[in-house]
Amino acid sequence: MANSQAIDHVLSPAVHAQDVPGIVAMAATDEGIIYEGAFGTRELGKDAAMTPDTVVWIASMTKAITAAAAMQLVERGQLHLDAPATDVVPELARAQVLAGFDASDTPQLRAPKRAMTLKHLLTHTAGFSQDIFSADIMKYQETTGTPAYTTFENAALTTPLLFDPGERWEYGINLDWVGKIVEVVSGQRLGDYLQHNLFAPLEMHSTSFQISSSQRARLASMHARGPDEALAVVPFELPQEPQFQSGGAGLYSTAQDYLHFTEMLLHCGTFNGTQVLQPATVHTMAQNHIGDLHCGELRSIAPALAHTANFFPGMPQKWGLSFLINTAQTPQGRSPGSLAWSGLANTFFWIDPTKRVTGVFMTQLLPFFDPKAIALFRAYEAAVYQAL
């Protein structure tokens, strides 16, 4: 193990000061786990301690798992990155580009100029956005009666494109459509496919869309930071019988489980001797797939759920299949070409193939990109690199 005391001294005081609610953090190199720490309680004001097996909503950290599932099917020749996605899921052919709204706020739609591909969906260049990041999408939902994304009703995925596929990077519901593609090709519900092809071989025994009684006994509560900076417990749970299992944001997991997933990627597709992806596939997933396009800033229009977020201001940022890629070394020590993403409740992970290290950081706090949470995550990551 690394000098865990130094990392403890970063995390423990922040929880004690209620900068964040309870937290679990873990890190590993290609030689094994180097850090495991849990601080605070699963719910402020209660006694149940945070532990490495505490269950949290990982939100958009689901996306990389869904992408890995799709890439397994690409390996098997059942899917193709550059083929029209409508060949697999015909409903995608209904997606039109939103050209604006007329004087009576009726959406003006047109056909896209080119076919949408699996690669477009995996790289957030298909044209889709999401209600909390787009005023136009939110207005479209309101004027057409389209349900909000987090209802996980099929109709929630019928929002229009904001641009023609391939023309820019825009974060959105793309990986939910990838989840539907996995279902069509595999003939299984997404959770069943993931269980058999990823969770079982990766020993991710506490990761699922539906919360089991065992998981519920270890579940961390959601917290929100109020205007006075104080933390409060807020009621929160995803629909447990959704119309679609959300490949973009639907999973509950643990720090232990998710580290198994990132360790597999660090080991070029293998975990504990079990190969779930080919090395060439992992290499492909880690490349920039958006060319000269740039990504990075998420402009929030729902301040209760998310702050506007930019992980590396001033740095050109790229996107793989499906990861944020930093193009320069970060102040914390992360190498250029590392892979990362996060979840709405301030959960984070990174994978550094150059320095052979990966880490996860789990709390349950809204809004996303909370300044105190992101500062603590950066301090934690820097402490991990100092301990190497």
N, C-alpha and C positions, 0 to 999 in steps of 0.2 A: 504494500500500500504506500501511497505518497505520504508526505508530511501532512497527515489529515488534520492535525491540530491547527495548522495555519489556515486551512480552508474553513474549519469549524469557527475560527475567530472572525471570519468574514460573515458567515451566515447567522450564527447564533445571536449576536447583538442586534442584528436587523429585525429578527423575529421578536426578540425581547422588547424592542422599542416599538413594536407593531408597525414597522415600515411595510411589512407584508404579513399576511396570516401565516399559518404553518407552511413549512417547505420541506421538500425532499430533493436532494441533489446527488447525482452519481457520475462517475467518470471512469473511463477505461483506456488503456493503450492496447496495442495488438498482443500484449503479453498477459492481459487480464485486468480485472477491476483495480483501480488505484485509489478510488475515493467513494465513500458511501456515507451520507449524513442526512439526518432527519431532525427537524426542530419545530417546536411549537405543537399546537393541537390541531386536530382535524376541523374543529369549529371553535372560534373564539368564545371564551366563557365556559367551555366544557373541558372535560378531563382527558378524553381519548387522544393519545399522543400520535403525532405524525410518525410513520414508520416507513421503511423502504417499500413495503407492500401496500401502502395506502393507495386507494383507487381515486383517480381524478379524471375529469373530462379533459381530453387532450385536444379537442376541437380540430384545428387545421393541421395538427401533427398527424392526423388521419391521412392526409393527402399523399405523403411519401409512401405509406403502406399500400394505398390503392394503386399508386404508380408502379410499385414493385410487383403487385399482382398482375397488372396489365403487361408489364415487361416479361413476366413468366410466359404469358400467352403469346407474346411476340417471339420469344425463344422457340416456342413449340410450333411456330408457323401458323397459329390460329388468328393472329392479329398482325397488322402491318402499320408502322408508324405513319407512312405517307399516303395510305389509302383513304378514300372518303369515309368519314365516320358514319355517314348516313347509310353506307352499305351494311353496317352492322345494326344500327339503331335508327330505323326510318323516321322516328319522331323528330330527330335532329334536323330533318329536311324542312320542318316547319319554322325553324329559327330564321327570322328576318332582321334586317338592320333597321334600328330606330333612327329615322332621319330628323325627328323633332316632333312637336305637337302643334296642331293648328289652333286657331283662335278660341275654339271651344274645348281645348285641351285633349282632343282626340289624337292618339298616337299616329304618326305618319310612318309607315313601314315600307321597305323595299327589299327585293331579293338580294342576297349577298353576291358579290362578284366572282367568288371562287368557292370551291368545296372546302369544308372544314375537315381536318384530319385528326387522327389520334395525337399526333405530335403537337398540333395547335392546342388541343385540350390539355395536354400534359404541361405545356409551357405558358398557359394563360395568354395565348395570342389568338384564341378562337373568336373573340369579340364579346364574350359574356362578361358581365360584371356581377355585382351583388348589392342588395339593397343598402347595407350599411356603408358602402363605399361609393354609391352613385345616386345623386339626386334624381337623375333621369329615370333610373330603374325604380326608385321609390315612388316617383310620380306615376310611372307606368302601372305599378301595382295598385296604387290608389285609384287611378282613373278606370282601370279594367277589372278591379276586384280580384286581382291575382294574389293568392296567399303569400304571406311573408316566408322567407327562406326557411326559418327555423321551425315552421310547422311540419317540414318534411312531407308535405303533400306533393304528389306528382305535379300538380298544377304550378307549384312554386318554381319549378324548373323551366317554365314556358316563357320566361322573360326574354325580350329581344336582345340582339347583338348591338353593341355600341359602335362597331366598325366592321369592316370586311376582314375575314380571317387572315392572319399573318401580318396585319398592318401595324399593330402596336402591342404592347404588353399591358394587360389590365387584369387585375386580380379578380377572381369571381368563382362561379359555380361549376367551373370546368371539370373538376375531379369528381363531382357528383355524377356527371354524364359518363366519365370514365368508369365509375362504379357500375353504371347501368350496362356499359359495353362489356365489362367483365362478366356480368350476370348472363347476358345474352349468349356470349361465346362459351361460357362454362356450363350453362344450363343449371346453375346453382344460385341461390340467394347470396348476395355479396358476403354476408357474415359467415355463411357456410364455406364458401370458397376460401376466404381468408383463414378460417379455422384449420382447414385441411392442408392448405398449401403454404401458409406462413406461420400462424400462431402455434400449431402443434410442433412443427420441426424446430421453431425458434424458442420453444418452451415458454411462450407468452401465455401463461395459464390464466391471467387476470385481465385479458384484453377482449372486449366485445362491444357490440352495439347495445345489447340489452343487459341491464344490471342484474346479476344473479344475487341470491340471498347472501352468498359468501362475499361477493364484492360489496354489497350494500353495508355489510358489517364493518367494512374498512373504508367507506366512502368519505372523502373530505367534502365539507360544505362549501358553497360558493360565498364569496365575500365581495363587497363593493366599497370603494372609497368615496365618501361623501364630500360635499363642498368644503367641509371643515377639516378635510384630510383624515378624519377618523374612519376606521374600518367597521363595517357592520355586516352581519350575516344576512344574505338575501335568499329567498326561495328560488331554486333553480333545478330543473331536470329536463333532459331531452325527452320527447315523446318516446314511450317504451313500446308502442305498437305503430311505428310510422308506416306510411305508404311506401316510402323507399328508405333503405338503409344508406345513410349519407357517407359516400366515399370521400366527401370533402371535409366533414366535420363531426361525424357521428360517434366516434369511438371513445370508450372509457378504457383507461389503462393504468399502469403503475410505472414508476421510475425504473424498477427492475426489469419489467417487460420491455419497455421502450429501449432501454440500453441494449438488450439482446438484439433488437432490430438494427440499431446503429452499429453495434459490434459486427454484425453480419456484413454490413456494407463496408466497414473498415477492413474486414477480412476478405474483401472481393467476392462476397456472395456466400460465404461459408460460416456456420456457427457450430461450435463444438463438433466439428467433423461432418456436419450435415450441410450439403450444398443446396441452397434454395434459389440462387441465381448464378449464372455463369460469370466468370471474371470479366469477360468482354462486355457483358450487359451492364455490370456495375460501372465499368469504365465509360460506357456510352451515357449512362444516366448522369455521370458527373461532369459531362462536357457542357459548354455554353451552346444552347440550341436556339437562341434568339438572335444570333448574328450581331448586327450593329444596333439592334433595338436595346433600349435600356429599361431596367425595372428598378424597383426599390421603394418609392414612396407610396404608402397607402393613405389616401386622403379620406378620413372618416367624416361622415355626415351624421353620425349617431354618437354624440359625445358620451352618452351613458354607457355605451358598449365598447368604444374604441377611441383612443387618441389618434391623430394623424401620426403615422409611424414611418421612420426611415432608419434602418439599422446602421447604415454607413454614409452619413451625409457627405457630399462632395466626392464620393468614390463611385466610379462606374460599376454598376452591379448587373449581373447576368443571371440567367435562369437555366437550370438543367431539367431533368425528368424525374422528380419535380422538386427542385431545391433552389434556394437563393445561393448564388455563388459570388463571393467577394473577390475582387480582382487585384487587391493589394493586401499586404500584411496589415492586420488590425492592431490598435494600441494594446489589446489584451494578449497578442501573440499568435492569433489565428493566421495560418499560412494562406497566401493567395491560392485560389482554386478550391477552398474548403466549401463544404455543403452545409446548409442550415435551413431551419424554418422554426415556426412557433405556433402556438394556439391562443385563441382569444382570451382565455383566462390566465394569461401570462405564464404559459409553459413554453420552454425553449429547448432546442437541441442543436448541436453542431458536430460535424465529422471533419477532421483534418487529416486527409490522406498523406500529407507530406510529413508531419510530425507524429503521425500514427496515434492520434488521440481523439476521443469522442466524449461528449458530456451531455447530460440532460439536467433540467432544472424545472421542478414542478411546484407551482402554487395554485391557488384557486381564487383569483382576484380580478374583478372588473373595475374600470375599463381596461382594454388591451393597451399595451405599451405604457402602462403606468410608470411615471418617472422614477419612483422609488424602486419598483420591481426591476425595471430595465437597468438601473444603476447597480442593483445588487447582482443581477445576472452577469453584468460585465465584470464586476469585482470578483465574483465566483470564478468566471472563466479565466481571468488573469491569475488568480491564485492557483488554479489547476496547472496552467503553463509554468508558473514559477516553481511548482512542486515536481515538474518532470525531471 
